[in-house]
Amino acid sequence: MKNLMKVVFAVAVITALSGCNTTRGFGEDVEKVGGAISRAAS
């Protein structure tokens, strides 16, 4: 079960990184996620 979780996590990370072509794009993606989490917590 632990190995399955590692595989799922790796696939999620690869998918997320392939969605943004640059470091700047990755930073913007992280910022959007942070904003969504902040709004959900409010």
PDB file of N, H, CA, C and O in Angstrom:
ATOM      1  N   MET A   1       0.827  -1.203   0.000  1.00  0.00           N
ATOM      2  CA  MET A   1       0.000   0.000   0.000  1.00  0.00           C
ATOM      3  C   MET A   1       0.862   1.254   0.000  1.00  0.00           C
ATOM      4  O   MET A   1       0.517   2.245  -0.644  1.00  0.00           O
ATOM      5  N   LYS A   2       1.986   1.218   0.721  1.00  0.00           N
ATOM      6  H   LYS A   2       2.266   0.413   1.244  1.00  0.00           H
ATOM      7  CA  LYS A   2       2.873   2.370   0.775  1.00  0.00           C
ATOM      8  C   LYS A   2       3.466   2.673  -0.595  1.00  0.00           C
ATOM      9  O   LYS A   2       3.612   3.834  -0.976  1.00  0.00           O
ATOM     10  N   ASN A   3       3.808   1.615  -1.333  1.00  0.00           N
ATOM     11  H   ASN A   3       3.689   0.671  -1.023  1.00  0.00           H
ATOM     12  CA  ASN A   3       4.377   1.815  -2.662  1.00  0.00           C
ATOM     13  C   ASN A   3       3.356   2.434  -3.603  1.00  0.00           C
ATOM     14  O   ASN A   3       3.707   3.257  -4.449  1.00  0.00           O
ATOM     15  N   LEU A   4       2.099   2.043  -3.461  1.00  0.00           N
ATOM     16  H   LEU A   4       1.815   1.375  -2.774  1.00  0.00           H
ATOM     17  CA  LEU A   4       1.043   2.625  -4.297  1.00  0.00           C
ATOM     18  C   LEU A   4       0.917   4.117  -4.030  1.00  0.00           C
ATOM     19  O   LEU A   4       0.748   4.899  -4.966  1.00  0.00           O
ATOM     20  N   MET A   5       0.998   4.520  -2.773  1.00  0.00           N
ATOM     21  H   MET A   5       1.135   3.885  -2.013  1.00  0.00           H
ATOM     22  CA  MET A   5       0.913   5.935  -2.429  1.00  0.00           C
ATOM     23  C   MET A   5       2.088   6.705  -3.035  1.00  0.00           C
ATOM     24  O   MET A   5       1.910   7.827  -3.508  1.00  0.00           O
ATOM     25  N   LYS A   6       3.276   6.119  -3.026  1.00  0.00           N
ATOM     26  H   LYS A   6       3.420   5.207  -2.641  1.00  0.00           H
ATOM     27  CA  LYS A   6       4.446   6.765  -3.617  1.00  0.00           C
ATOM     28  C   LYS A   6       4.258   6.949  -5.119  1.00  0.00           C
ATOM     29  O   LYS A   6       4.600   7.995  -5.669  1.00  0.00           O
ATOM     30  N   VAL A   7       3.716   5.935  -5.774  1.00  0.00           N
ATOM     31  H   VAL A   7       3.438   5.085  -5.327  1.00  0.00           H
ATOM     32  CA  VAL A   7       3.486   6.017  -7.221  1.00  0.00           C
ATOM     33  C   VAL A   7       2.454   7.093  -7.530  1.00  0.00           C
ATOM     34  O   VAL A   7       2.642   7.887  -8.452  1.00  0.00           O
ATOM     35  N   VAL A   8       1.365   7.127  -6.766  1.00  0.00           N
ATOM     36  H   VAL A   8       1.212   6.483  -6.016  1.00  0.00           H
ATOM     37  CA  VAL A   8       0.324   8.135  -6.981  1.00  0.00           C
ATOM     38  C   VAL A   8       0.897   9.529  -6.761  1.00  0.00           C
ATOM     39  O   VAL A   8       0.612  10.443  -7.535  1.00  0.00           O
ATOM     40  N   PHE A   9       1.687   9.700  -5.732  1.00  0.00           N
ATOM     41  H   PHE A   9       1.919   8.957  -5.104  1.00  0.00           H
ATOM     42  CA  PHE A   9       2.307  11.001  -5.458  1.00  0.00           C
ATOM     43  C   PHE A   9       3.250  11.404  -6.584  1.00  0.00           C
ATOM     44  O   PHE A   9       3.242  12.557  -7.017  1.00  0.00           O
ATOM     45  N   ALA A  10       4.054  10.474  -7.058  1.00  0.00           N
ATOM     46  H   ALA A  10       4.061   9.537  -6.706  1.00  0.00           H
ATOM     47  CA  ALA A  10       4.994  10.765  -8.140  1.00  0.00           C
ATOM     48  C   ALA A  10       4.249  11.180  -9.407  1.00  0.00           C
ATOM     49  O   ALA A  10       4.648  12.130 -10.079  1.00  0.00           O
ATOM     50  N   VAL A  11       3.183  10.481  -9.728  1.00  0.00           N
ATOM     51  H   VAL A  11       2.859   9.709  -9.181  1.00  0.00           H
ATOM     52  CA  VAL A  11       2.396  10.823 -10.912  1.00  0.00           C
ATOM     53  C   VAL A  11       1.778  12.211 -10.756  1.00  0.00           C
ATOM     54  O   VAL A  11       1.753  12.989 -11.710  1.00  0.00           O
ATOM     55  N   ALA A  12       1.282  12.524  -9.563  1.00  0.00           N
ATOM     56  H   ALA A  12       1.302  11.892  -8.789  1.00  0.00           H
ATOM     57  CA  ALA A  12       0.692  13.841  -9.321  1.00  0.00           C
ATOM     58  C   ALA A  12       1.734  14.944  -9.469  1.00  0.00           C
ATOM     59  O   ALA A  12       1.441  15.990 -10.048  1.00  0.00           O
ATOM     60  N   VAL A  13       2.930  14.732  -8.963  1.00  0.00           N
ATOM     61  H   VAL A  13       3.167  13.882  -8.493  1.00  0.00           H
ATOM     62  CA  VAL A  13       3.996  15.731  -9.061  1.00  0.00           C
ATOM     63  C   VAL A  13       4.399  15.923 -10.520  1.00  0.00           C
ATOM     64  O   VAL A  13       4.561  17.055 -10.976  1.00  0.00           O
ATOM     65  N   ILE A  14       4.561  14.831 -11.246  1.00  0.00           N
ATOM     66  H   ILE A  14       4.430  13.911 -10.876  1.00  0.00           H
ATOM     67  CA  ILE A  14       4.948  14.926 -12.657  1.00  0.00           C
ATOM     68  C   ILE A  14       3.871  15.653 -13.451  1.00  0.00           C
ATOM     69  O   ILE A  14       4.179  16.486 -14.304  1.00  0.00           O
ATOM     70  N   THR A  15       2.620  15.343 -13.175  1.00  0.00           N
ATOM     71  H   THR A  15       2.370  14.667 -12.482  1.00  0.00           H
ATOM     72  CA  THR A  15       1.517  16.005 -13.865  1.00  0.00           C
ATOM     73  C   THR A  15       1.504  17.501 -13.564  1.00  0.00           C
ATOM     74  O   THR A  15       1.329  18.321 -14.465  1.00  0.00           O
ATOM     75  N   ALA A  16       1.688  17.845 -12.308  1.00  0.00           N
ATOM     76  H   ALA A  16       1.830  17.178 -11.576  1.00  0.00           H
ATOM     77  CA  ALA A  16       1.690  19.258 -11.919  1.00  0.00           C
ATOM     78  C   ALA A  16       2.848  20.000 -12.567  1.00  0.00           C
ATOM     79  O   ALA A  16       2.678  21.125 -13.037  1.00  0.00           O
ATOM     80  N   LEU A  17       4.019  19.384 -12.596  1.00  0.00           N
ATOM     81  H   LEU A  17       4.157  18.471 -12.215  1.00  0.00           H
ATOM     82  CA  LEU A  17       5.182  20.053 -13.173  1.00  0.00           C
ATOM     83  C   LEU A  17       5.087  20.149 -14.690  1.00  0.00           C
ATOM     84  O   LEU A  17       5.612  21.093 -15.281  1.00  0.00           O
ATOM     85  N   SER A  18       4.437  19.205 -15.318  1.00  0.00           N
ATOM     86  H   SER A  18       4.010  18.438 -14.839  1.00  0.00           H
ATOM     87  CA  SER A  18       4.312  19.265 -16.775  1.00  0.00           C
ATOM     88  C   SER A  18       3.306  20.331 -17.195  1.00  0.00           C
ATOM     89  O   SER A  18       3.310  20.773 -18.344  1.00  0.00           O
ATOM     90  N   GLY A  19       2.448  20.742 -16.270  1.00  0.00           N
ATOM     91  H   GLY A  19       2.445  20.383 -15.337  1.00  0.00           H
ATOM     92  CA  GLY A  19       1.460  21.766 -16.562  1.00  0.00           C
ATOM     93  C   GLY A  19       2.040  23.159 -16.629  1.00  0.00           C
ATOM     94  O   GLY A  19       1.396  24.063 -17.161  1.00  0.00           O
ATOM     95  N   CYS A  20       3.224  23.359 -16.112  1.00  0.00           N
ATOM     96  H   CYS A  20       3.747  22.624 -15.680  1.00  0.00           H
ATOM     97  CA  CYS A  20       3.861  24.670 -16.166  1.00  0.00           C
ATOM     98  C   CYS A  20       5.248  24.506 -16.756  1.00  0.00           C
ATOM     99  O   CYS A  20       6.021  23.655 -16.316  1.00  0.00           O
ATOM    100  N   ASN A  21       5.556  25.306 -17.734  1.00  0.00           N
ATOM    101  H   ASN A  21       4.928  25.997 -18.091  1.00  0.00           H
ATOM    102  CA  ASN A  21       6.796  25.137 -18.491  1.00  0.00           C
ATOM    103  C   ASN A  21       7.999  25.826 -17.877  1.00  0.00           C
ATOM    104  O   ASN A  21       9.133  25.536 -18.258  1.00  0.00           O
ATOM    105  N   THR A  22       7.781  26.723 -16.946  1.00  0.00           N
ATOM    106  H   THR A  22       6.860  26.959 -16.636  1.00  0.00           H
ATOM    107  CA  THR A  22       8.898  27.479 -16.383  1.00  0.00           C
ATOM    108  C   THR A  22       8.803  27.514 -14.868  1.00  0.00           C
ATOM    109  O   THR A  22       7.767  27.180 -14.293  1.00  0.00           O
ATOM    110  N   THR A  23       9.865  27.911 -14.240  1.00  0.00           N
ATOM    111  H   THR A  23      10.707  28.183 -14.707  1.00  0.00           H
ATOM    112  CA  THR A  23       9.868  28.072 -12.789  1.00  0.00           C
ATOM    113  C   THR A  23       8.876  29.149 -12.390  1.00  0.00           C
ATOM    114  O   THR A  23       8.194  29.030 -11.372  1.00  0.00           O
ATOM    115  N   ARG A  24       8.799  30.198 -13.189  1.00  0.00           N
ATOM    116  H   ARG A  24       9.353  30.295 -14.016  1.00  0.00           H
ATOM    117  CA  ARG A  24       7.843  31.275 -12.907  1.00  0.00           C
ATOM    118  C   ARG A  24       6.417  30.741 -12.958  1.00  0.00           C
ATOM    119  O   ARG A  24       5.592  31.064 -12.103  1.00  0.00           O
ATOM    120  N   GLY A  25       6.137  29.927 -13.961  1.00  0.00           N
ATOM    121  H   GLY A  25       6.808  29.665 -14.655  1.00  0.00           H
ATOM    122  CA  GLY A  25       4.809  29.323 -14.084  1.00  0.00           C
ATOM    123  C   GLY A  25       4.490  28.440 -12.886  1.00  0.00           C
ATOM    124  O   GLY A  25       3.361  28.436 -12.396  1.00  0.00           O
ATOM    125  N   PHE A  26       5.490  27.687 -12.411  1.00  0.00           N
ATOM    126  H   PHE A  26       6.408  27.690 -12.809  1.00  0.00           H
ATOM    127  CA  PHE A  26       5.283  26.848 -11.232  1.00  0.00           C
ATOM    128  C   PHE A  26       4.976  27.709 -10.020  1.00  0.00           C
ATOM    129  O   PHE A  26       4.102  27.371  -9.222  1.00  0.00           O
ATOM    130  N   GLY A  27       5.689  28.822  -9.874  1.00  0.00           N
ATOM    131  H   GLY A  27       6.399  29.097 -10.523  1.00  0.00           H
ATOM    132  CA  GLY A  27       5.435  29.734  -8.754  1.00  0.00           C
ATOM    133  C   GLY A  27       4.028  30.299  -8.800  1.00  0.00           C
ATOM    134  O   GLY A  27       3.371  30.435  -7.768  1.00  0.00           O
ATOM    135  N   GLU A  28       3.569  30.625  -9.989  1.00  0.00           N
ATOM    136  H   GLU A  28       4.102  30.514 -10.828  1.00  0.00           H
ATOM    137  CA  GLU A  28       2.206  31.140 -10.134  1.00  0.00           C
ATOM    138  C   GLU A  28       1.180  30.070  -9.773  1.00  0.00           C
ATOM    139  O   GLU A  28       0.168  30.361  -9.137  1.00  0.00           O
ATOM    140  N   ASP A  29       1.449  28.827 -10.182  1.00  0.00           N
ATOM    141  H   ASP A  29       2.272  28.591 -10.699  1.00  0.00           H
ATOM    142  CA  ASP A  29       0.542  27.730  -9.838  1.00  0.00           C
ATOM    143  C   ASP A  29       0.460  27.535  -8.326  1.00  0.00           C
ATOM    144  O   ASP A  29      -0.622  27.351  -7.770  1.00  0.00           O
ATOM    145  N   VAL A  30       1.616  27.578  -7.674  1.00  0.00           N
ATOM    146  H   VAL A  30       2.496  27.728  -8.127  1.00  0.00           H
ATOM    147  CA  VAL A  30       1.657  27.412  -6.216  1.00  0.00           C
ATOM    148  C   VAL A  30       0.923  28.569  -5.545  1.00  0.00           C
ATOM    149  O   VAL A  30       0.221  28.376  -4.553  1.00  0.00           O
ATOM    150  N   GLU A  31       1.087  29.756  -6.085  1.00  0.00           N
ATOM    151  H   GLU A  31       1.658  29.913  -6.891  1.00  0.00           H
ATOM    152  CA  GLU A  31       0.413  30.929  -5.518  1.00  0.00           C
ATOM    153  C   GLU A  31      -1.112  30.778  -5.627  1.00  0.00           C
ATOM    154  O   GLU A  31      -1.840  31.115  -4.693  1.00  0.00           O
ATOM    155  N   LYS A  32      -1.578  30.282  -6.748  1.00  0.00           N
ATOM    156  H   LYS A  32      -0.986  30.009  -7.506  1.00  0.00           H
ATOM    157  CA  LYS A  32      -3.021  30.082  -6.935  1.00  0.00           C
ATOM    158  C   LYS A  32      -3.563  29.055  -5.949  1.00  0.00           C
ATOM    159  O   LYS A  32      -4.639  29.244  -5.381  1.00  0.00           O
ATOM    160  N   VAL A  33      -2.824  27.972  -5.746  1.00  0.00           N
ATOM    161  H   VAL A  33      -1.950  27.819  -6.207  1.00  0.00           H
ATOM    162  CA  VAL A  33      -3.256  26.944  -4.792  1.00  0.00           C
ATOM    163  C   VAL A  33      -3.279  27.521  -3.385  1.00  0.00           C
ATOM    164  O   VAL A  33      -4.211  27.263  -2.624  1.00  0.00           O
ATOM    165  N   GLY A  34      -2.260  28.298  -3.035  1.00  0.00           N
ATOM    166  H   GLY A  34      -1.503  28.507  -3.654  1.00  0.00           H
ATOM    167  CA  GLY A  34      -2.206  28.923  -1.712  1.00  0.00           C
ATOM    168  C   GLY A  34      -3.384  29.865  -1.503  1.00  0.00           C
ATOM    169  O   GLY A  34      -3.966  29.904  -0.419  1.00  0.00           O
ATOM    170  N   GLY A  35      -3.736  30.623  -2.536  1.00  0.00           N
ATOM    171  H   GLY A  35      -3.263  30.591  -3.416  1.00  0.00           H
ATOM    172  CA  GLY A  35      -4.876  31.530  -2.437  1.00  0.00           C
ATOM    173  C   GLY A  35      -6.187  30.781  -2.259  1.00  0.00           C
ATOM    174  O   GLY A  35      -7.058  31.204  -1.498  1.00  0.00           O
ATOM    175  N   ALA A  36      -6.319  29.659  -2.970  1.00  0.00           N
ATOM    176  H   ALA A  36      -5.611  29.316  -3.588  1.00  0.00           H
ATOM    177  CA  ALA A  36      -7.533  28.857  -2.846  1.00  0.00           C
ATOM    178  C   ALA A  36      -7.655  28.266  -1.439  1.00  0.00           C
ATOM    179  O   ALA A  36      -8.743  28.225  -0.865  1.00  0.00           O
ATOM    180  N   ILE A  37      -6.542  27.815  -0.901  1.00  0.00           N
ATOM    181  H   ILE A  37      -5.658  27.848  -1.367  1.00  0.00           H
ATOM    182  CA  ILE A  37      -6.558  27.256   0.457  1.00  0.00           C
ATOM    183  C   ILE A  37      -6.888  28.345   1.467  1.00  0.00           C
ATOM    184  O   ILE A  37      -7.646  28.116   2.410  1.00  0.00           O
ATOM    185  N   SER A  38      -6.324  29.520   1.271  1.00  0.00           N
ATOM    186  H   SER A  38      -5.708  29.706   0.505  1.00  0.00           H
ATOM    187  CA  SER A  38      -6.593  30.644   2.171  1.00  0.00           C
ATOM    188  C   SER A  38      -8.062  31.036   2.145  1.00  0.00           C
ATOM    189  O   SER A  38      -8.667  31.270   3.191  1.00  0.00           O
ATOM    190  N   ARG A  39      -8.635  31.108   0.944  1.00  0.00           N
ATOM    191  H   ARG A  39      -8.144  30.918   0.095  1.00  0.00           H
ATOM    192  CA  ARG A  39     -10.058  31.454   0.843  1.00  0.00           C
ATOM    193  C   ARG A  39     -10.951  30.385   1.465  1.00  0.00           C
ATOM    194  O   ARG A  39     -11.971  30.698   2.079  1.00  0.00           O
ATOM    195  N   ALA A  40     -10.562  29.123   1.303  1.00  0.00           N
ATOM    196  H   ALA A  40      -9.733  28.868   0.804  1.00  0.00           H
ATOM    197  CA  ALA A  40     -11.353  28.040   1.875  1.00  0.00           C
ATOM    198  C   ALA A  40     -11.318  28.066   3.394  1.00  0.00           C
ATOM    199  O   ALA A  40     -12.289  27.703   4.057  1.00  0.00           O
ATOM    200  N   ALA A  41     -10.178  28.504   3.941  1.00  0.00           N
ATOM    201  H   ALA A  41      -9.388  28.799   3.403  1.00  0.00           H
ATOM    202  CA  ALA A  41     -10.037  28.559   5.397  1.00  0.00           C
ATOM    203  C   ALA A  41     -10.810  29.715   6.009  1.00  0.00           C
ATOM    204  O   ALA A  41     -11.146  29.682   7.192  1.00  0.00           O
ATOM    205  N   SER A  42     -11.093  30.733   5.213  1.00  0.00           N
ATOM    206  H   SER A  42     -10.820  30.760   4.252  1.00  0.00           H
ATOM    207  CA  SER A  42     -11.790  31.927   5.734  1.00  0.00           C
ATOM    208  C   SER A  42     -13.254  31.661   5.989  1.00  0.00           C
ATOM    209  O   SER A  42     -13.977  32.556   6.425  1.00  0.00           O
TER     210      SER A  42
END
